[in-house]
């Protein structure tokens, strides 16, 4: 099986540990163990008591009943038994694609977006058509282009909502149009939903609540600020959950006991986590906006209160070379747009802690003055 290198991950694997000011990541400022365990105001006493009582054997194969119940509450129409725990959203995306895509299938993938959503289908032998997002349309794709791409044999449409790297959220109304097109040929719609908008969340609609053949993937890594436990999930109808179970047995036995307990703890206190993160996102989004307004060589289509943004540079230099020099000379890390096949841009993860963001932007401004 041939597969392209994963551009973003290859970049971060080489460079992220050498950064002093990491403004490349797409997680809302990760919580410390102290912060997580204090969500209940008990300094982790009840959590550690539960943990002390657990044998360190294999955990629940599909995720504990408590985990499945808490995740199901995030949707309008998903039964707990149709939630399958995975190794992050990357594991969830892989499970869905591995379970359904065969050689010769036709797949339509939003592009650019998270690279799994088009290069895994390609590696499985599918014919993949790109549905391009457009900067002059606030990074939306054109619904008429999807109508032109759809075929009677289209197996799946793959989306990333909100989009990585741009942070653009596809509205309920737009997704309903996508669903009608998918229904016309019986195609699945897979949506990676790890970036929940933290302002006006009512504008977000999960694909599984709009379409019976929708596949929602998600995790606690981005919006919920605990990527370190590597817990994600698929949310589907019963038929798909049963298909996924067979393939899941070949890719993942279970998450760890600790990971599952921590996931349940965070989900039970999700209102507090989301309130914390909304404050971070809206505060830092204003800092980003003010900075862009002051920088003549930078522009951006502002994200919709999700944790990633995609800035555009007006510079006479290859973006990747620029980002390497920026890191080496100023200690500031971005992800160059080349890694999303979008040169001239860079992913700027503005939802780190405020001090890191301000200093990183200050140093980036200093670096841009060379032009």
C-alpha positions in Angstrom: 0.0 0.0 0.0 1.4 3.4 -1.0 0.5 6.5 0.9 1.7 10.1 0.8 3.7 11.5 3.8 1.4 13.3 6.3 2.5 16.8 5.7 1.4 18.5 9.0 2.6 15.6 11.2 5.9 15.3 9.4 6.5 19.0 10.0 5.5 19.0 13.6 7.5 15.8 14.3 10.7 17.6 13.1 10.2 21.1 14.5 7.7 21.3 17.4 10.0 20.3 20.2 12.5 23.0 19.3 10.0 25.8 19.4 10.0 28.4 22.2 6.8 30.0 21.1 4.6 27.4 19.6 1.7 29.1 17.8 1.2 26.2 15.4 -1.0 23.9 17.3 -4.8 23.5 16.9 -5.8 22.5 20.5 -7.4 25.1 22.8 -4.6 25.6 25.4 -4.2 22.1 27.0 -5.2 21.7 30.6 -2.8 20.5 33.2 -3.7 17.5 35.3 -4.3 19.9 38.2 -6.8 21.9 36.1 -8.6 18.7 34.9 -8.9 17.2 38.4 -10.1 20.4 39.9 -13.1 20.5 37.6 -15.2 18.9 40.3 -13.7 21.2 43.0 -12.4 18.2 45.0 -8.8 18.4 43.8 -9.2 15.0 42.2 -10.1 13.1 45.4 -13.1 11.3 44.0 -11.3 10.6 40.7 -8.3 9.1 42.4 -10.5 7.0 44.6 -12.1 5.5 41.5 -8.7 5.0 39.9 -7.4 3.3 43.1 -10.1 0.8 42.8 -9.4 -0.2 39.2 -7.4 -3.2 38.2 -4.9 -2.3 35.5 -6.2 -4.9 33.1 -7.8 -4.3 29.7 -10.6 -1.8 29.8 -14.0 -1.7 28.1 -13.6 -2.8 24.5 -15.8 -0.1 23.0 -15.5 2.4 25.8 -17.2 2.2 29.2 -21.0 2.5 29.4 -20.4 5.8 31.2 -18.3 7.1 28.3 -20.7 6.0 25.7 -23.6 7.6 27.6 -21.8 10.9 28.0 -20.8 11.1 24.3 -24.3 10.2 23.2 -25.5 13.3 25.0 -23.5 15.5 22.5 -25.9 14.4 19.8 -29.7 14.6 19.2 -30.2 11.1 17.7 -27.4 8.7 18.6 -27.9 5.8 21.0 -25.0 5.1 23.4 -24.5 1.6 21.8 -23.6 3.3 18.5 -20.7 5.2 20.1 -17.3 3.4 19.5 -14.2 4.7 21.4 -11.1 5.2 19.3 -7.5 6.4 19.5 -8.3 10.0 19.0 -10.2 11.4 16.0 -7.4 10.1 13.8 -8.3 6.6 14.9 -12.0 7.3 14.3 -11.4 8.6 10.7 -9.1 5.6 10.0 -11.7 3.2 11.3 -14.5 4.6 9.2 -12.4 4.7 6.0 -10.8 1.3 6.5 -14.3 -0.2 7.2 -16.0 1.2 4.1 -13.7 2.2 1.3 -12.6 -0.4 -1.3 -10.5 -0.3 -4.4 -12.4 1.4 -7.2 -14.8 3.3 -5.0 -15.4 7.0 -5.8 -14.8 9.4 -2.9 -15.2 13.2 -2.8 -13.1 15.0 -0.3 -13.1 18.6 0.8 -9.7 20.0 -0.1 -7.5 21.1 1.6 -8.6 19.7 4.9 -7.2 17.1 7.3 -5.0 14.9 5.1 -6.4 11.6 6.3 -9.7 12.4 4.6 -8.3 12.1 1.1 -5.0 10.3 1.3 -6.3 7.3 3.2 -9.0 6.7 0.6 -6.4 7.0 -2.2 -4.2 4.5 -0.4 -7.1 2.0 -0.3 -7.5 2.2 -4.0 -10.3 4.7 -4.2 -10.7 7.3 -6.9 -10.7 10.6 -5.0 -12.0 13.9 -6.4 -11.2 17.2 -4.6 -14.0 19.5 -3.6 -12.0 22.8 -3.3 -12.5 25.4 -0.6 -12.2 29.0 -1.8 -10.5 31.8 0.1 -12.6 34.5 -1.7 -15.7 32.7 -0.4 -14.6 32.6 3.2 -13.0 29.2 2.6 -16.4 27.6 1.7 -16.5 25.1 -1.1 -19.1 25.7 -3.9 -22.2 23.5 -3.7 -22.5 23.6 -7.5 -19.0 22.0 -7.7 -20.2 19.1 -5.5 -23.2 18.6 -7.8 -20.8 18.4 -10.7 -18.5 15.9 -8.9 -21.2 13.6 -7.6 -21.7 10.3 -9.5 -24.2 7.5 -9.2 -21.3 5.3 -7.8 -20.0 7.9 -5.3 -19.4 6.0 -2.1 -18.5 8.8 0.4 -18.2 12.5 0.8 -15.5 13.5 3.4 -15.6 16.8 5.2 -13.8 18.5 8.1 -16.2 20.8 10.0 -14.8 23.2 11.2 -12.0 23.0 8.7 -8.4 22.4 9.5 -6.4 24.6 8.8 -8.8 27.5 8.1 -11.2 27.3 11.0 -14.2 27.8 8.7 -17.5 26.3 9.9 -20.0 25.0 7.4 -23.5 26.0 8.4 -26.4 23.7 9.1 -28.1 25.0 5.9 -25.0 24.2 3.8 -24.7 20.7 5.3 -28.4 20.1 4.6 -27.6 20.7 0.9 -24.7 18.3 1.1 -27.0 15.7 2.6 -29.5 16.1 -0.2 -26.8 15.5 -2.8 -25.5 12.5 -0.9 -29.0 11.0 -0.5 -29.5 11.2 -4.3 -26.8 8.5 -4.8 -26.9 6.8 -1.3 -23.4 8.1 -0.4 -22.0 8.2 3.1 -21.0 11.6 4.5 -18.0 11.4 6.9 -17.4 14.6 8.9 -14.4 15.1 11.2 -16.0 17.4 13.9 -13.1 17.9 16.3 -13.4 21.7 16.1 -16.6 22.8 17.9 -17.3 26.6 17.6 -17.2 28.0 21.1 -19.3 31.1 20.4 -22.8 30.5 19.1 -22.5 26.7 19.1 -26.1 26.6 17.9 -24.7 27.3 14.5 -23.0 23.9 14.5 -24.9 20.8 13.4 -23.4 17.3 13.6 -23.8 15.2 10.4 -25.2 12.3 12.3 -28.1 14.5 13.4 -28.8 15.5 9.8 -28.3 12.2 7.9 -28.8 8.5 8.7 -25.7 7.6 6.6 -23.7 10.4 8.3 -20.5 9.4 10.2 -19.4 11.8 12.9 -15.9 11.5 14.2 -14.6 13.5 17.2 -12.2 13.5 20.1 -11.3 15.3 23.4 -8.1 16.6 21.8 -9.1 20.1 20.4 -12.2 21.7 21.9 -11.9 19.8 25.2 -8.1 20.5 25.7 -6.9 17.0 26.6 -5.1 15.6 23.6 -2.8 13.7 26.0 -5.3 10.9 26.7 -5.8 10.1 23.0 -9.6 9.4 23.2 -11.9 9.9 20.3 -15.0 8.2 18.9 -17.3 7.4 16.0 -21.0 8.3 16.2 -23.2 6.5 13.6 -26.4 4.5 13.0 -26.7 0.9 14.2 -25.8 -0.7 10.9 -22.6 1.3 10.6 -21.6 0.7 14.2 -21.9 -3.0 13.6 -19.7 -2.8 10.5 -17.1 -0.8 12.3 -17.0 -3.3 15.2 -15.5 -6.0 13.0 -12.8 -3.7 11.6 -12.1 -2.1 14.9 -11.1 -5.4 16.4 -8.1 -5.4 14.0 -7.0 -1.8 14.9 -7.7 -1.2 18.6 -8.5 -3.5 21.6 -9.5 -0.7 24.0 -8.3 2.5 25.5 -6.5 2.4 28.8 -8.4 2.3 32.1 -7.0 5.7 33.1 -7.8 7.3 29.7 -11.5 6.2 29.8 -12.0 7.4 33.4 -10.4 10.8 32.5 -12.6 11.1 29.4 -15.7 10.5 31.4 -14.6 13.0 34.0 -14.1 15.7 31.4 -17.3 15.0 29.6 -19.3 15.1 32.9 -17.8 18.6 33.4 -17.9 19.7 29.8 -19.9 22.9 30.6 -16.9 24.1 32.8 -14.4 23.1 30.1 -16.3 24.8 27.3 -16.7 28.0 29.4 -13.0 28.1 30.1 -12.2 27.5 26.5 -14.7 30.0 25.1 -13.0 32.7 27.2 -9.6 31.7 25.8 -10.8 31.5 22.2 -12.7 34.8 22.2 -9.9 36.7 24.0 -7.2 35.3 21.7 -9.2 35.8 18.6 -9.4 39.5 19.3 -5.6 39.5 19.9 -5.2 37.8 16.5 -7.6 40.2 14.8 -5.8 43.3 16.2 -2.5 41.9 15.2 -3.5 41.2 11.6 -5.1 44.7 11.3 -1.7 46.1 12.3 0.4 44.0 9.9 0.4 45.1 6.2 1.9 41.8 5.0 -0.7 39.6 6.7 -4.4 38.9 6.0 -6.8 36.3 7.3 -10.3 35.0 6.9 -11.1 34.9 10.6 -12.1 31.5 12.0 -15.5 31.2 13.7 -14.4 30.8 17.3 -12.6 27.5 16.7 -9.0 27.0 17.7 -7.1 27.2 14.3 -6.6 30.0 11.8 -4.9 30.2 8.4 -3.1 33.5 7.8 -1.9 34.7 4.4 1.6 36.3 4.0 2.5 38.8 1.3 6.2 38.0 1.2 8.8 37.3 -1.6 9.8 34.0 -0.1 8.7 30.3 -0.1 6.5 29.9 2.9 8.2 26.8 4.2 11.7 28.4 4.0 10.2 31.5 5.8 8.8 29.3 8.6 12.0 27.4 9.1 14.0 30.7 9.4 11.3 32.1 11.7 11.7 29.2 14.0 15.5 29.2 13.9 15.9 32.9 14.4 12.9 33.8 16.6 11.8 30.5 18.2 8.3 30.9 16.7 6.6 27.9 15.2 3.9 28.0 12.5 2.8 25.3 10.1 3.6 26.4 6.6 0.7 26.3 4.1 2.8 24.1 1.8 1.9 21.3 4.2 -1.7 21.8 3.2 -0.8 22.3 -0.5 -1.6 26.0 0.1 1.7 28.0 -0.2 1.6 31.6 0.8 -0.3 30.7 4.0 0.4 29.3 7.4 -1.6 27.7 10.2 -1.5 29.9 13.2 -2.9 28.2 16.3 -3.9 31.3 18.2 -5.5 29.4 21.2 -2.3 28.7 23.1 -1.9 30.6 26.4 -2.1 34.4 26.0 1.5 35.1 27.0 2.9 32.7 24.3 0.5 34.1 21.7 1.5 37.7 22.4 5.2 37.0 22.4 5.0 34.8 19.3 3.1 37.5 17.4 5.5 40.2 18.5 8.5 38.1 17.3 6.7 37.3 14.0 6.1 41.0 13.5 9.7 41.7 14.1 10.7 39.0 11.6 8.3 40.4 8.9 10.0 43.8 9.1 12.9 42.4 7.1 10.7 42.8 4.0 
